[in-house]
Amino acid sequence: MIKKPVTIQTDMSTEDRSVALLVQEASQYQSQVFFEVEEKKINAKSIMGMMTLRLCQGEELTVVAEGKDEEEAAKGLELFLSDKK
């Protein structure tokens, strides 16, 4: 299991589109992927779950990945959220 703290640098102003793209990114990986924000733990592959987070630029969260490609999943999501893709 990998836990990676990330500060969101991606512009989330078009939230619905940004969240959909984030879910697409997470869905590429075989590993289970979650985001932990405060006391919530949300499946990153669930569009409905992700919409409840209301992510904002500058917010901190933890990427949690577990499975065959957990390293790639954690890195890919970190890059997406860091706006370095």
C-alpha positions as CSV (number, residue, x, y, z in Angstrom):
1,M,0.0,0.0,0.0
2,I,1.2,3.5,-0.9
3,K,0.0,6.7,0.8
4,K,1.2,9.9,-0.8
5,P,0.2,13.4,0.4
6,V,-0.5,15.8,-2.5
7,T,-1.5,19.4,-2.7
8,I,-3.9,20.0,-5.6
9,Q,-2.3,22.3,-8.2
10,T,-4.7,21.4,-11.0
11,D,-7.3,24.1,-11.8
12,M,-10.6,22.6,-10.5
13,S,-12.7,25.6,-11.5
14,T,-14.5,23.5,-14.1
15,E,-15.1,21.0,-11.4
16,D,-17.4,18.5,-13.1
17,R,-15.0,18.1,-16.1
18,S,-12.0,18.1,-13.8
19,V,-13.5,15.4,-11.6
20,A,-14.5,13.3,-14.6
21,L,-10.9,13.5,-15.9
22,L,-9.6,12.6,-12.5
23,V,-11.9,9.5,-12.3
24,Q,-10.7,8.5,-15.8
25,E,-7.1,8.8,-14.7
26,A,-7.8,6.6,-11.6
27,S,-9.7,4.1,-13.6
28,Q,-6.7,3.3,-15.8
29,Y,-5.1,1.4,-13.0
30,Q,-5.8,-2.1,-11.7
31,S,-5.1,-1.1,-8.1
32,Q,-7.7,0.1,-5.7
33,V,-7.3,3.9,-5.4
34,F,-8.7,6.2,-2.8
35,F,-8.4,9.8,-1.7
36,E,-8.4,10.7,1.9
37,V,-9.5,14.2,2.7
38,E,-9.9,15.1,6.4
39,E,-12.0,12.2,7.7
40,K,-13.4,11.0,4.4
41,K,-12.0,8.1,2.3
42,I,-13.4,8.1,-1.2
43,N,-13.0,5.6,-4.0
44,A,-11.2,7.6,-6.7
45,K,-12.9,5.5,-9.4
46,S,-16.4,6.5,-8.3
47,I,-17.7,9.7,-10.1
48,M,-20.4,10.1,-7.5
49,G,-18.1,9.7,-4.6
50,M,-15.6,12.1,-6.1
51,M,-18.3,14.8,-6.7
52,T,-18.9,14.8,-2.9
53,L,-15.4,15.9,-2.2
54,R,-15.6,19.4,-3.8
55,L,-11.9,19.5,-4.5
56,C,-10.2,22.9,-4.7
57,Q,-6.9,24.1,-5.9
58,G,-4.5,24.4,-3.0
59,E,-6.3,21.7,-0.9
60,E,-4.3,18.9,0.6
61,L,-5.3,15.2,0.3
62,T,-3.7,11.8,0.5
63,V,-3.6,9.4,-2.4
64,V,-3.9,5.8,-1.3
65,A,-3.2,3.0,-3.8
66,E,-3.0,-0.7,-3.2
67,G,-2.5,-3.4,-5.8
68,K,-0.4,-4.6,-8.7
69,D,0.3,-1.2,-10.2
70,E,0.1,0.9,-7.0
71,E,3.3,2.8,-7.6
72,E,2.2,3.8,-11.1
73,A,-1.3,4.7,-9.8
74,A,0.0,6.9,-7.0
75,K,2.5,8.6,-9.3
76,G,-0.1,9.1,-12.1
77,L,-2.6,10.7,-9.8
78,E,0.0,12.8,-8.1
79,L,1.0,14.1,-11.6
80,F,-2.6,14.8,-12.5
81,L,-3.3,16.7,-9.3
82,S,0.1,18.5,-9.5
83,D,-0.8,19.7,-13.0
84,K,2.4,18.2,-14.4
85,K,0.9,15.8,-16.8
